[in-house]
Amino acid sequence: MKNKVLASLIIALIAATTLLSGCGKGTQTGSKKPKTLIYAQGADPRGLDPAYVDDGESAKIIVNVYEGLVKYKPNSTEIEPSLATEWTVSPDGKEYTFKLRQGVKFHDGTPFNADAVVFSVERQLPPKATDDMPYASFTFGPVEKVQKVDDYTVKFILKQPYTPFLANLAMSLAAPIVSPAAVQKYGDKFIENPVGTGPFKFVKWDKGQSVTLAKNEDYWGEKAKVDTVVFKITKENSVRASELITGSVDIIDGVDPNDIKKLEDNKIQIFKGKGMNINYMAFNTSRAPFNDPKLREAVSHAIDRDELVKYLYQGYASVANTYLPDFIPGYNDKVQPYKYDVEKAKALLKEAGKENLEIKMITYSNPRPYNPVNGQKLAEAVQNYLAKVGIKATIEVYPWTEYKQKAAQGEGDILFYGWVGDNGDADNFLSLLDSNEIKSSLNAAKYSNPKVDELLAKARRLPNGEERNNVYKEIQEILAVDAPWLPISNAMDMAAYSPKVKGFTLHPTGAVYLKDVDKE
């Protein structure tokens, strides 16, 4: 009898356990496990207010927190609606009127409306614009004023027709719309406490470590597929690659060509795309010795760019012959920089009385989208070439944020830089040689040529087409002779990601849009 009772108790206990287990499974199915996506990049953002930064590390985070009136279509620089649903342009090309999306809220709960657009733009126009807003003149320089027509209509009035204007409004910097209430609340700390309308909300920034974002549950469009995004700061390329292989991060950028085989052997996915970028060496043309174009020519002849690109980038970059990628309208395929010629370099140095020239070069320590091996390796390779023609060059290496400050202050006779195109327009690259951008620090060479300024202004007024493209071709011819830069390479866009990650791509502008990225 005891055994029968015991057996009955055991059966009852198993049945109850099974029932509870089934209930538990049902509960687990109903409450999805939160998904965290970890993206490792090589440097801290400079800041998270789109009006005050000009670097890719900041932009990658900014595009997930903020939105602009218009945006780029996936994998292209074609324009489509975002916070504006439609727009019209006046026949004279000087007035742009935007109808705004209704029912949108900033992450702080305040409404998005015409007042927010006017606020976001006016703070980057005179007299409110400040010298530490690097993209303000670049983006809004042509704007005479911005007006609220009604709560959901705004009008931009330009000083003159400006063909790149609409494309500029889709850029990840300067153009995004910020919460006026949050800017007023945080003051100069808003750069560390971003509030936009985007698919992710800012959570925290541990300087030098990570930036954390959370899914915006109140987003007006299709909501993000992951719950949390962590932008992890890992300076060393090889360490980022190892973190990806071990699974401690999900996506990395700044992929070193030396790591690609190891990554692929470990079943890591590699994203490869044609890069809309330029990697260059800039001369500080504002003072001696490189205010002398003949000396810039001499140094240009000293560097074997073909060998340099092959050695450093191992087939994942192509030699750049001008200041534009070759697929940008207006690219001049007839232009070549000064060719590698050691004897010519020595002769020009002798002619200038500079056979024993000593110079200082500055560079950055981290990888860049246009230079995945980092600035120090590039500078050391150039240093070796210069030594062969009798130039003694010292190198100072700085973390990216500090490097940007040093370059803006004019440190260094030669500096290493690059650019990732914001919008697919030639003006976006060639404006880096506009003397009006010296103050903003975008003109890293501090180069000034009235003829180049005049031609840039002319091209901005012309409609897209052959006449406009020919102006840009003429500018490239002038720059090839003047040599404020030595163009080095156009890098392939590359990132690496775990097989568990779905839907990831790099946009041609270098932005990383994570709303549609999922993780198994």
N, C-alpha and C positions, 0 to 999 in steps of 0.2 A: 504493500500500500504506500509505504514511504516513497519507494522508487517512482510509483505512478504520480504521486503528488509533486515530487521533485521534477519529473519530466514535464508535467503540466506547467510548473513555474518557469522552467527554462524556455519552453515554447512561447509562453506569454511574454517573457523578457525579450526574446529574439524578435517577436512581432512588434513589441513596443519600440525596440531599438531601430528596427527597420522603418517604422512609421516616423519616428523622430528624424532618422537619417533622410528620409524622403522629404520631410518638411524643411530640413536644413538645406537640401539641394535646391528646393524651390525658392527659398529665401536668397541663396547665393546667385541663382539665375536672375532674380529680380533686381539685385544690387550689383551692377557691373563693377569689376575691380578697376580702380582708377588707373589711367595710363599716363606715364611720365616719359617724355622724350628728352634726351640729353644731347645737346649739340655742342661740340667742343670747337672753340676758335682760339686763335693764337694770342689775342691781346684783349684787354679791357676795352669797353666802349669809352670814347672820350666824354660822352654825355648822352642823355636821353631826351633832350629837347631838340627837335629838328631844326630850330632856328640857330643853334649855337655849335653845330658840329658839321664835319665834312668828311668823315671817315667811314669805311665799310663796316668796321666792327660795330659802330653805333647804328648804322643804317639797317643791319640785319635784324636788330631788335626793334628798332623804330617802326619798320613796316608791319610788324605784327601787333603793335600797340595802337598805332595811328592810321588814319586814312586821309586821302586828299579828295578833291572834287572829282578828279578823274583818275584812272589807273591804267596800267598796261595789261593787255591781254596776256594769258599764259604763254611763255616762251617767245614773246615778240615785243616790239615797242609800239604796236598799234594801240590806239587809245580807245577806252570804253568807259561808260559811266561808273561812278563810285558814290561819293556823297552828293554829287549832282546827278540828276536823272537825264538832263538834256541841256543843250546850250546852243546859242546862236552867235554868229559873228557878223558885225556890220559890214556893208559893202566896202568901206574904206579900210577895213582891217584893224580899226582902232578901238572897237568896243566889243567886249565878250560878255554875254549875259547868260547866267547859269540859273536853272531851276533846281532847287535843292530837295533832297530826299526828306520826307516828313516822318515823324515818329521815331527818329534816331536819338539815342541818349549817349552822353559821355559816360565813362566808367564811374564817375562820381555822382551819376544820377541827374546831372543838369542837361537841359535840352540842346541838341545841335540845331542851329538855325543861322540865319543871315548875320546876326550879331557876332556869332562865333567866327564866321569866315572873315568878316571885316576886322575883328580883333586880331586874328592870327596873321593877317597880311599887314595891317597897319603898323604892328610893332616892328616890322622889318622894312618899313618905308621911312624916309626922312619926315620929320625930325627925330622919330623914335629909334630908328635903326642905330645900332652901335657897331664899332669896329670889330667886335668879336663875333659877329654874325657872318660867317664866311660865305654862305650861299645867298645872302639877302640881295645883293646887287646882281648876282648871277641870274637869279630867278625873277626878281621883281623890279630890277633896274628900269625896265621899260614902262612900268606902271605909274601913271600920273596920279590916279586915285582909285579906290575901290568903294562902291556905294551899296548900301542896303536899299533895294527897291521895295520889298515887303519882307515879311518874316521868312519867306522861303524863296527869295529871288535876290541875287547879287549881280552887280555890274562892275566889270573892270574897264577903266578908260586908260588907254595907252598913249604915251607921248607921240608915238609913230607906229606904223605897222611893224610887227615883230613875229616873223614866221615860226620860230621855235616855241612860242608862248604856251600853246596848249600842251605840247610835249613836256615842257618844264613843269607844268602843274601836276603831272603824274609822278614827278621825281620823289625819291624817298626822303630828301632833305629839303628844308625850308617850306615846301609846299603843303605838308600834312597839317590838318586842322587840330588845334589844341583846345582844351577846355579853358575858357577865360576865367572861370571861377577857381580852377586849380592853380593857374598861373598867379592869380591874385593871392591865393591862400599860401602858396609855397615861396613866392618871390624868387630870389636867386637860387633857391633849393629845388625849384621845379625841374631843373636839369637832372636831378636825382630821383624825382618823383613824378614820372610821366603819366598823363591822363589823356587818353584819346577816345576814339569810338571803335577801335579795331577788334578783331576776333579774340585777342588775348589782353588780359589786364595785368598791369605791373603788380608784383608782390614784394620783391626785395632785391637789393643789390649789395652783395658782399664784395667790396672792392678787391680786385685782383683774384677773386675766386669764382664768382658766378653771378648771373642775373636770372631771377626766377619770375616766370609769368604763369598766370592761371587762365583757363578757358573763360571767356566772357559769356555767361549763360544768358545774358540779355541782348546778345548781338543781333542786329537787325536782319542779317542775311543768314546763310547756312552756317551753322555753328561748327567750331573746330572739332576735330576727331579725337584729339588727345586732351587730357585734363590739365596737364602741367607741362610747361617747357622750361628746361634749365639750360641756359647758355653758360657752359663751363669754360673757364679760362685756363688753357694749357699751352704754355709758351712754346715748348719744344715739339717740332714736327714728329720726331720718332716716338715721343711719349704719347702724343695723340693717337698715332697709328697703333701703338701697343694697347692703349685704352680701348680702342675700337675692337681689336682682335679679342681681348679678354671679355668684352661685353659691358664694361663699365660706362661706356658712352655709346650712343646710337648713330651719330653722324659726326664727321669731321670735315673741316675745310683746310686750305693750306696744305694740300697733299704733296709731299716731297716725291719727285720722280724716283728717288732711291728706294722709296717704301712701297711702290706699286706692286712689284712682284710678290713681296711678302704678304701684302693685303689680299691679293688675288688668290694666292696659295691657301689662304685661310677663309676662302669663300666670301670675302667681303665684296660688296658691289661698288664699282667705281663709276661715278657720273663724269662723262667727258662731253664737252661742248665747245663750239668755236667761241673764243673769248673776245668780248668787245672791250679791249683794254690796250694800254700801252705802258711798257716798262722803259724808263729813260734815265739818263744821267743829265742833270742840269748844271750849268755853269752859273755862278752868281755873277750876273752881268752888270750889277750896280756899282762895282768897284774894281780896282786893280786886284789881280792881274787880268781877270777875264772880262773886263769891260772892253778889251781889245779883241775884235772878231778874228784877227789873224792868229792869235794865241789859241782861241777856241778851235780854229781849223787845225792847228798843229796837234793839239791833244786828240781831236777826233781821228786824225790819221794814225795815231799811235795804237788804236784799239782794234783788235781783230774780232769784230762782232760775230762773224760766222763761227769761229772757233769757240768763242765765249758762250754763245747760245747752245751749241752742240754739247759742250762740256757740262754746263750747269743744268740744262733742262732736258737733255737726253730724248729729244724728239717730241716733247710735250709743250713746245713753244716754237714760233717761227721768227726769223729775223725781221725786224721792223725797218722799213726804208723811209718812212715818213711819219707824221705825227698822228695819222689816222689808221685804224684797222682797214684792211683792203676792201671790206664789204660796205663801208659807210659811203653813201652818196657824196661825191666830191673828192673821193680819193684820187690822187695823182700818181698813176703808175709809171710816169716818166721821171719822177724825182728820186734821187739817190743821195744819201749823206756822203760826206767825204770818205773815200775808200781807205782801207788799211794800207799804209805805206810808211814803214819805219824811216826810210831815208828822207822822205818828204817831210815827215814830222820833225826830224833832227834839223833839216835845213831851215824850216820855218822858225824853229826855236832859236837857232843861231842868228837868223836874220833879225829876230826881235831882241837879241841880246839876253836870252833867257835859257842858255844851255844848262844852267844849274838851278833851275826853278824848284822852289820848295813850296808845296801847297798843303792845305788841310781839307780832307774829305770828311763829311758826316754821313751817317747812315743809320738804319733802324735794325733792331735785333730780331724782330719777329717775321714770320712769313707774310706775304701779301698776295692777293689774288693774281696780280700781274707778275709776281716774283715769289713763287712758292718755296724757294730754297732759303730765303731771307736776305736782308740787305747786306749783312756783313760778308757773306760769301761772295756776293757780287762785287762789293767794294774791294775785297782782297784780290780778286781776279784782275780788276782794273788797275790796282796798285802795281801788280807785277808787270803789266804792259807798259805802264808809265816809267817804271824803273829802267826798261830797255832803251828808252830815249833820253835818259838822264834826269827825269823828273822824280824828285823825292816827295812822296805823298804819305802823310800820316792819316790815320783813320780814327775817328771818334764814333762809338756805337752807343745808341740810346734806345730805351724802350719807346714804343710807338708814340704814346701820348707826349712824352718829353721831347721826342724827336720833332714832332710837329711844331712845338713851341720854339725849339732851337732854329729850325728852318725859317719860321716866320720872323724871328729876330735877326736873321741874316748871317747866322753862324755858318762857317764853311765856305771854301772857294768852289768846291764841287759837292753836290748832294745827289742822292739817289732817290728817285720818286717814281710814281706811276699814276695811272688814272684808269678807273673803270667807267665806261660811258654810262651816263644817266638816262639817255633817251634816244640813242641811235641817230642823233643829228650831228653833222660836222661841227657846228658851232659849239657844241658841248665840249669837244676836244680842243679846238683851236682858240677858244676864248681863254684857255690857260696861258696864252701868250699876249692877251690884251693888257695894255698898261693899266687900265682901270681896275684890273684884278690883282695888282701888286698889293694894294692896301688890304684886300680880303685874305691874302696869303695863298690864293689859288695859283697865282703866277709865281711859282717857286723860284724861277730863274730871275725874277725881278727885271724882266726884259721889257724894253720900251722901244717901239718903232712906230712913228706916226702913220706910215703907209699901211702897216698891218692893222692898226686901229681903224683906219679909214675903210679898208676893205672888209673888215669884220662887220662894221656898222652897215655898210652897203648890203652885204649878204643877208643880214637879218631882216632887211626891208623887202628883199626880193621873194617872190613866191617860189615854192619848190620847183625845180626844173633845171634845165641845162645852163641857163644864164647864172643861176645861183651857184651851181656846182663849179662852173668855170672860175668864179671869184675865189672859191676855196682852193682850187688848184693853183691859182696865182699866189695865194698866201703861202702854200707849201713850198713853192719855188723860192720865195724870199727867205723863208726859214731855213731851207737847206743850205743857202749861202751864208746866212747870218749865224747859224749854228748855236742858238741859245741852249739847245738840248743836243745830246747824241741819242737818237732813238735806238733802243736795244732789241726789244722783242715784243711780240704779242703772244701772251700765254693762252693755252687751252684752259677753259673753265673746268675745274676738277673739284670733286668732293667725293668722299667715301662714306658708305653707310651699311649698316647691318642688314642681312636678308630679312629680318623681322620688320624693317621699315618699308612702308608702301606709299607710293605717290610722291616721292621726293624728287624735285628737280632744282637746279640753280637757274634763276632767271638771267637772261643776257646782261642785265644791268648789275649783276652781282648780288641782288637782293635775295633773301631767303624767306619765301612765303610759306608758312607752316600750317595754315588753316586746314588744308586738305591732306596733310600728311598723317598717316595712321601707323600704328605699331601693333604687331600681333602679340 
